[in-house]
Amino acid sequence: MRIEYHRLIGKRVVTRDGEAIGRVADLVAEPRGERLFVTALLVGPSALIRRIASKRLWLFSLAPPRVVPWELVQRVDDRVQLSVTAAELDQQARTEAERPNERLPLAESRR
């Protein structure tokens, strides 16, 4: 699926069972060759703060953003539809939190 950054930002994210979990505030991407590929969505107010206030990184330890792996995205239209229920997403988040020393890359300034 090919989609531009500005078409994802601000979209509502909804689980398979219809629960809205927030809006896309930022993306995590990794380079593959000459292109960047999205690996996760950063969702919710904490993610928005991360995007606009990268100088105050200590805030993220208080309220880390919700990270939604790109593999869980089923489709993107007027919203981002996930392929998992809210309960499955919460379980996935708990599993991720148990992994030691894995952190989000720092937000980079935009040109």
N, C-alpha and C positions, 0 to 999 in steps of 0.2 A: 504494500500500500504506500503510495507516494502522497505526501501532504505537506504543505508549507507551514512553517512555525506559526505565523500569525493566524492561520485558520484553526489551530488547536487551542491557543491561549484564550482563556475565558469560557471555553465550552464546559457545560455541566457534565459531570461524570456520574453515570447511573449503573448500578449493579444489575445482574440478571434478574433479581427479584424486585427490581424497581426502586431501590433505595438510592436517593441522591447522596453522594458522599462529598460533594464540593465541586469546585471549578478548577480547571487546569490553570496553574499559575506559572509553571515553567517546565522544562524538559531536561532530561539527562540524555546525552548522546555520546557516541563513541565513533572515532574515525575508522572507516574500512576503505582502504585505498584512498581515493580522492574525495570521497563523500562522507557525510555524517549520517549515522543511523540512530534513531531514537531507541533507547533501551528502557526508559521509564518516564512516567508522567509524575510531576510533583503537584499535589492537589491540596487545596484548602488554604486558609488564611496564613498558616505558618509558612507555606511554600511561597506565598506572595511576599511576605516579609523577607524571606531569604533572597528573593529576586531583587528587591529594591533597596535592601539595607545590608549589603554584603560586608560592610565595615564593622557591623556589630554581630559577629558570628557567635558570640557567647549566648545570644538569645536562642539559638537553635538547640542547645542542650536542654533548655527549658520546655520547648514545644517544637519538636522536630516535624518537618513536613511529612505528609502522607505520601509514600512512594508506591506507585502502581506500576508494576512491570509491564512493558509494552506487550508481552505475550498474552496478557489478560484482556487486551482490547479486541473486542469482537468486530465492531464497526464504528465509523465516525460519520455522522451526518449533522443534524442540528445539535447533537450531543455526542458524548463518547459513551458507547455501550460496552460494558464489560461482560466477559463470558462466565463470570463467577458470581455467586450470591454474596451478600454482605458478610454472612458468617464465614464463608470460605475466604474472603478477602481479609477479614480480621485474623483468621488462623494463619494465613500466609504472612501477615505483618508480624505476628508473634514469632513465627519461625525465623523470619529475617532478623528480628531484634536479638535473637539468641546467638547469632553469628558474631564472633568477636572481631573487633577492629575493622569492620567494614563501614565506610563512611561515604557520604555523598561528596562528589567533587565540589569545590568551592564555586560559587557563582562568579562568572567572569563579567567584566564590564562590557556593555554593548556599545558598538560604534555608531 
